[in-house]
Amino acid sequence: MPQEIIRDDEILNMNLAEMNLAEQITNILLTINQEGKMAQELISGFIQGKMELVKKGYEPIKKIKDDAQRMKESTMEYVVRVSPTLMTKELYMFSLSHLDRISQIIDSIIYRLSILAHSGFTLDQSIAELFSQFSSTSFNMVELLYTESKYLSSNSKKVGEIHDEINRKEDLVDQLYRRLELEIIRKYSNDLFHLLLLKEVVDLIEELSDKIRDASHDFRYISLYKA
């Protein structure tokens, strides 16, 4: 009987830890989603040639990124504290690392766009529509991941559905990336400085979708374990 009581206490502690972690991850993603939405506005401004907006946009993005990083570090410390009762601790650590990278990528994208804006660069309108579709598809995945996190401790079926949608969008981002990469090289082959910077932005937006997919995989595995 005492062993059964101990076992019940362990299960209760594990469940409480997982509920707390799910809530903390959702809060981190709420912050990252705010960062993503602000970044989308700046990218839209960049496409439309509103370079003064882009020039001023990096510092607010950096502040949100720093907030998300502090939240991530606090949650990692919590994982370490509760790890004796948490069988899924590695999955949570992986997911937190992926979330940290997502926030850093968004920061890096806007930093490079601000350099382009300060250099007097304007995006050629012949590739603006493709650039817009590519970036919006990738950044919309941030909000999907945030939504997925809300179901982490309550609805594994919903997590699976959103996970599948994220995978579909990541495939689309890959297709658009290949097209856009070729167009950028063709258009800016005689302007090496801007070509390299813009190529870095495009590469980072593609990496953003990859890391969101990776975090979604983590969520899927966590939800399957809990189910």
CORUR-V214619 format. One record per pair of residues at least 6 apart in sequence whose ideal C-beta (glycine too) atoms are under 6 Angstrom apart, sorted by the first residue. I is the first residue (numbers start at 0). GAP is how many residues later the second one is. If there is no record, write none. Layout:
i=I gap=GAP
i=I gap=GAP
This chain:
i=12 gap=72
i=13 gap=71
i=16 gap=65
i=16 gap=68
i=16 gap=69
i=18 gap=134
i=20 gap=71
i=21 gap=130
i=21 gap=131
i=23 gap=51
i=24 gap=124
i=25 gap=123
i=25 gap=124
i=27 gap=40
i=27 gap=43
i=27 gap=44
i=27 gap=71
i=28 gap=117
i=28 gap=120
i=30 gap=36
i=30 gap=37
i=31 gap=36
i=31 gap=70
i=31 gap=71
i=32 gap=109
i=32 gap=110
i=32 gap=113
i=33 gap=30
i=34 gap=29
i=34 gap=71
i=35 gap=70
i=35 gap=103
i=35 gap=106
i=38 gap=67
i=38 gap=71
i=39 gap=99
i=41 gap=12
i=41 gap=15
i=41 gap=68
i=42 gap=92
i=44 gap=8
i=44 gap=9
i=45 gap=8
i=45 gap=67
i=46 gap=76
i=46 gap=81
i=46 gap=85
i=48 gap=73
i=50 gap=66
i=53 gap=59
i=53 gap=60
i=53 gap=63
i=54 gap=59
i=54 gap=62
i=54 gap=63
i=56 gap=53
i=57 gap=52
i=57 gap=53
i=57 gap=56
i=60 gap=46
i=60 gap=49
i=61 gap=45
i=64 gap=38
i=64 gap=42
i=67 gap=35
i=71 gap=24
i=71 gap=28
i=74 gap=21
i=75 gap=20
i=78 gap=10
i=78 gap=13
i=82 gap=6
i=87 gap=134
i=87 gap=137
i=90 gap=127
i=90 gap=130
i=90 gap=131
i=93 gap=124
i=94 gap=120
i=94 gap=123
i=97 gap=113
i=97 gap=116
i=97 gap=117
i=98 gap=116
i=100 gap=110
i=101 gap=109
i=104 gap=99
i=104 gap=102
i=104 gap=103
i=107 gap=96
i=108 gap=92
i=108 gap=95
i=111 gap=85
i=111 gap=88
i=111 gap=89
i=115 gap=81
i=120 gap=73
i=123 gap=63
i=126 gap=56
i=129 gap=50
i=133 gap=42
i=133 gap=46
i=134 gap=70
i=136 gap=32
i=136 gap=35
i=136 gap=36
i=137 gap=35
i=137 gap=67
i=137 gap=70
i=137 gap=71
i=140 gap=25
i=140 gap=28
i=140 gap=68
i=140 gap=71
i=143 gap=18
i=143 gap=22
i=144 gap=67
i=144 gap=70
i=144 gap=71
i=147 gap=11
i=147 gap=14
i=147 gap=71
i=150 gap=7
i=150 gap=8
i=151 gap=67
i=155 gap=67
i=155 gap=71
i=158 gap=60
i=158 gap=64
i=162 gap=53
i=162 gap=57
i=165 gap=47
i=165 gap=50
i=169 gap=39
i=169 gap=43
i=172 gap=36
i=176 gap=29
i=179 gap=22
i=183 gap=14
i=187 gap=6
i=187 gap=7
